[in-house]
Amino acid sequence: MFSYRHAFHAGNHADVLKHTALIAVLRHLTQKDTALNVFDTHAGAGLYRLDGDYAQTSGEAADGYLRLIFKQNEALALANQAQAATKNTISKSSLEALPVALQDYLDVVASFNKGQCHKVYPGSPFIIQSLLQGRDRDRLKLFELHPTDAKTLRANIAQLDAGRLITVHQEDSFEGLKKFLPPPSRRALVLCDPSYELKTDYARVLAMMTDAVTRFATGTYMVWYPIIPRPEAHELPRKLKTLAQRAGRAWLNATLTVKSSKLTTDDAGDVVRPGLPASGVFVINPPHTLKAQLTAALEAAAKLLAQDKNKSFEVESGSGA
């Protein structure tokens, strides 16, 4: 269960979806001054190097965050080239703008780098912390069970000198979250994004969300999940939808597909697995602004990140009535 390391996958298309949604949710929740408790159930190491051995081994960021940056810079270069005859240059702001939520995601990640460098990719703990800056009443609790990642996470968090505002818990979050709900402020966001390396993770996610909604019905709960040829992966969002409906809570489900999930063969006749073709985020008690924001952002992301003709996106929602 300790073989998964998010450093191999940092900045991939699943992170684009997850972190775009996370930022949009937090932007809304932080509009109120009331204290907010944020829980990251599978925090990872917190910060990742896109020029490091792990990220370069998989190269997944090149088809995710880095592709968005490349496409944006390519559009700027082509536009400037077209204007060369008049000796004028144009800025990014004068190009066709990306949807607000997708641009916000790019800007947040860029804030962890200097200039045009794109070597550092923030995991969800640092993205969350960056949006909570200046809000001294908020609390961020990070769960990470992997011993190496938990050690790295503690070291990375220590650089922030955040004191009691951020705490790291090296324990099983599926059980550990229970003691914190409901929070004293009655405002909370829970981000749950396990690796799903174990098939039992799907059932444990559903059990965690069922317990959380029972304990604290008005919290905002965000679950990331892979979309792969496995029954449990397709059943999870359906079961989460049923949970939300039975509890009388609003819900939203957003998916992003960048390529086909079919197996192929190479010139030697060997089977080639496609890797992760798609993923989704399911949100219970989503902000009322989230559907429109993600619809625009994922329409653009699907076009920019498409690896074949099978690219697509979907955003559906329901009320708690």
C-alpha positions in Angstrom: 0.0 0.0 0.0 3.1 2.3 0.2 4.2 1.9 -3.4 2.2 4.9 -4.7 4.0 8.2 -4.9 2.2 11.2 -6.3 5.6 12.7 -7.3 5.3 10.5 -10.5 2.0 12.1 -11.4 2.3 15.7 -10.2 0.9 18.2 -12.7 -0.9 15.6 -14.9 -4.3 16.1 -16.4 -6.0 14.7 -13.2 -4.2 17.4 -11.2 -5.4 20.0 -13.6 -9.0 18.9 -13.0 -8.6 18.4 -9.2 -6.7 21.6 -8.5 -8.9 23.8 -10.8 -11.9 22.6 -8.9 -10.2 22.9 -5.5 -9.2 26.5 -6.1 -12.6 27.5 -7.4 -14.3 26.0 -4.3 -11.8 27.7 -1.9 -12.2 31.1 -3.6 -15.9 30.9 -2.8 -15.5 29.6 0.8 -13.0 32.2 1.7 -15.3 35.1 0.8 -16.7 34.8 4.3 -14.6 35.9 7.3 -15.9 33.0 9.5 -13.2 30.5 10.4 -12.8 27.7 7.9 -11.4 24.2 8.6 -9.8 22.4 5.7 -8.9 18.7 5.7 -6.7 17.1 3.1 -7.1 13.3 3.6 -4.2 12.2 1.3 -1.8 15.1 1.3 1.3 13.6 -0.2 4.6 15.4 0.0 3.1 18.9 -0.5 5.6 20.1 -3.1 7.0 18.5 -6.2 9.9 19.1 -8.6 8.8 18.7 -12.3 12.5 18.5 -13.2 13.1 15.8 -10.6 13.6 12.1 -11.2 10.0 11.0 -10.3 8.2 13.5 -12.5 10.6 13.1 -15.4 10.3 9.3 -15.3 6.6 9.5 -16.0 6.5 12.7 -18.0 2.9 13.1 -17.1 3.1 16.9 -16.4 4.0 17.4 -20.0 0.5 16.3 -20.9 -1.1 18.3 -18.1 0.0 21.6 -16.5 3.1 22.0 -18.8 1.0 21.5 -21.9 -1.3 24.3 -20.8 1.7 26.6 -20.3 3.1 25.6 -23.7 -0.2 26.2 -25.5 -0.5 29.6 -23.8 3.0 30.6 -24.7 2.6 29.2 -28.3 -0.5 31.4 -28.8 1.4 34.4 -27.6 4.4 33.7 -29.9 2.2 33.2 -33.0 0.3 36.4 -32.3 3.5 38.3 -31.9 4.8 36.8 -35.1 1.7 37.9 -36.9 2.2 41.5 -35.6 5.9 41.6 -36.4 5.4 43.6 -39.6 4.1 46.5 -37.6 6.8 46.1 -35.0 4.2 45.9 -32.3 4.0 43.2 -29.7 1.0 42.0 -27.8 0.6 40.7 -24.2 -1.1 37.6 -22.9 -4.0 39.8 -21.7 -4.8 40.7 -25.3 -5.1 37.1 -26.4 -8.3 35.1 -26.2 -8.6 34.7 -22.5 -8.8 31.3 -20.8 -11.8 30.7 -18.6 -11.4 32.4 -15.2 -11.1 29.2 -13.2 -8.5 27.6 -15.5 -6.4 30.8 -15.6 -6.7 31.1 -11.8 -5.2 27.6 -11.6 -2.3 28.5 -13.8 -1.7 31.7 -11.9 -1.7 29.9 -8.5 0.8 27.3 -9.7 3.0 30.0 -11.3 3.2 31.8 -8.0 5.4 29.0 -6.7 7.9 29.6 -9.4 10.1 32.6 -10.5 9.7 34.2 -13.9 9.1 31.8 -16.7 10.4 28.8 -14.7 8.0 26.0 -14.2 9.9 23.5 -12.1 7.9 23.5 -8.9 4.4 22.1 -8.7 2.4 22.6 -5.5 0.3 19.7 -4.2 -3.0 20.4 -2.7 -1.6 21.2 0.8 0.3 24.2 -0.6 -2.4 25.3 -2.9 -4.8 25.3 0.0 -2.3 27.2 2.3 -1.7 29.8 -0.4 -5.5 30.6 -0.5 -5.8 30.7 3.3 -2.9 33.2 3.8 -3.9 36.1 6.0 -6.8 34.2 7.5 -5.5 33.4 11.0 -8.7 31.8 12.2 -8.6 29.1 9.6 -7.1 25.6 10.2 -5.6 23.2 7.7 -5.2 19.5 8.8 -3.1 17.3 6.6 -3.2 13.5 6.7 -0.5 11.4 5.1 0.2 7.7 5.9 3.2 7.1 3.7 6.2 7.4 6.0 8.6 9.0 3.5 6.0 11.4 2.1 4.8 12.3 5.6 8.4 13.2 6.6 8.9 15.3 3.5 5.5 16.9 4.0 6.5 17.9 7.6 9.7 19.4 6.3 8.0 21.3 3.6 5.3 22.7 5.9 7.9 23.7 8.5 9.3 26.2 6.0 6.0 28.1 6.2 6.4 28.7 9.9 2.6 28.5 10.2 2.6 27.2 13.8 -0.8 25.7 14.8 -2.5 26.9 11.7 -1.3 23.7 9.8 -1.0 20.3 11.4 0.3 17.1 9.8 -1.2 13.8 11.0 0.6 10.5 10.0 -2.4 8.3 10.3 -5.1 6.6 8.4 -7.4 9.5 7.4 -10.4 7.2 6.7 -10.6 6.8 10.5 -8.7 9.9 11.6 -11.1 12.4 10.1 -14.0 11.3 12.3 -12.7 13.0 15.4 -12.6 16.4 13.8 -16.2 16.5 12.5 -18.2 18.6 13.1 -15.6 21.5 13.5 -16.2 24.2 16.1 -16.7 26.9 13.4 -19.3 24.7 11.6 -17.5 25.5 8.3 -15.3 22.9 6.6 -14.0 21.6 3.3 -12.8 18.0 3.1 -10.6 17.0 0.1 -10.4 13.2 -0.4 -8.1 11.9 -3.1 -6.5 8.6 -2.4 -4.5 6.7 -5.0 -7.1 4.0 -5.3 -4.2 1.6 -5.6 -6.1 -0.8 -3.4 -9.6 -1.8 -4.6 -10.8 -1.3 -1.0 -10.2 2.4 -1.3 -13.4 2.9 -3.2 -15.5 1.4 -0.5 -13.6 3.3 2.2 -14.1 6.6 0.4 -17.9 6.0 0.3 -17.9 5.0 4.0 -15.9 8.1 4.9 -18.2 10.4 3.1 -21.3 8.7 4.5 -20.0 9.1 8.0 -18.8 12.7 7.4 -22.2 13.8 6.0 -23.9 12.1 8.9 -21.7 13.9 11.4 -21.7 17.3 9.6 -24.3 17.6 6.9 -23.4 21.2 5.8 -19.7 20.7 5.2 -18.3 20.8 1.6 -16.9 17.5 0.5 -14.8 17.0 -2.6 -13.8 13.5 -3.8 -11.4 12.9 -6.7 -11.6 9.6 -8.5 -10.0 7.9 -11.5 -12.1 6.8 -14.5 -10.6 3.5 -15.4 -12.0 0.1 -16.7 -12.8 -1.1 -13.2 -16.4 -1.5 -11.9 -15.6 0.2 -8.6 -14.4 3.3 -10.4 -17.7 3.7 -12.2 -19.8 2.9 -9.2 -18.3 5.4 -6.9 -19.7 8.6 -8.3 -23.1 6.9 -8.6 -23.0 5.9 -5.0 -21.9 9.4 -3.9 -24.8 10.8 -5.9 -27.2 8.5 -4.0 -25.6 9.5 -0.7 -26.1 13.2 -1.4 -29.7 12.7 -2.6 -30.7 10.7 0.4 -29.1 13.3 2.7 -31.0 16.1 0.9 -27.7 17.8 -0.1 -26.7 19.5 -3.4 -24.1 17.7 -5.5 -21.9 18.2 -8.5 -19.9 15.7 -10.6 -17.3 16.9 -13.1 -15.2 14.7 -15.4 -12.3 15.3 -17.8 -11.3 12.7 -20.5 -8.1 13.3 -22.5 -7.8 10.0 -24.4 -9.2 6.5 -25.0 -9.0 3.8 -22.4 -8.5 1.0 -24.9 -5.4 -1.1 -24.9 -3.3 -0.9 -28.1 -0.2 -2.7 -29.5 3.1 -1.4 -30.6 5.1 -2.3 -33.7 6.5 -5.3 -31.8 3.1 -6.6 -31.0 3.4 -5.8 -27.3 0.3 -4.5 -25.4 0.5 -0.8 -24.6 -1.6 0.4 -21.7 -3.0 3.9 -22.0 -2.3 5.1 -18.5 -5.0 7.2 -16.8 -7.4 8.4 -19.5 -9.8 10.3 -17.4 -10.8 11.3 -13.9 -13.6 13.1 -12.0 -14.4 15.2 -9.0 -17.6 14.8 -7.0 -18.6 17.6 -4.7 -21.3 17.5 -2.0 -22.6 20.9 -1.0 -20.8 22.7 -3.9 -20.7 26.5 -4.2 -23.5 27.7 -6.4 -20.9 29.3 -8.7 -19.0 26.0 -9.3 -21.0 24.5 -12.2 -20.6 27.4 -14.5 -16.9 27.9 -13.6 -16.0 24.2 -14.2 -18.1 23.9 -17.4 -16.1 26.7 -19.0 -12.8 25.6 -17.6 -13.1 21.9 -18.6 -14.4 22.7 -22.1 -11.1 24.6 -22.6 -9.0 22.0 -20.8 -10.4 19.1 -22.9 -9.4 20.9 -26.1 -6.0 21.9 -24.9 -5.1 18.6 -23.2 -6.7 16.2 -25.8 -4.4 13.3 -26.7 -6.8 11.8 -29.2 -10.3 12.3 -30.6 -11.8 10.8 -27.5 -11.4 13.9 -25.4 -14.5 15.1 -23.5 -15.8 16.7 -20.4 -19.0 16.6 -18.4 -20.4 18.7 -15.5 -23.7 17.6 -14.0 -25.3 18.7 -10.7 -28.4 18.3 -8.6 -30.1 20.2 -5.8 -30.7 18.9 -2.3 -34.4 19.2 -2.6 
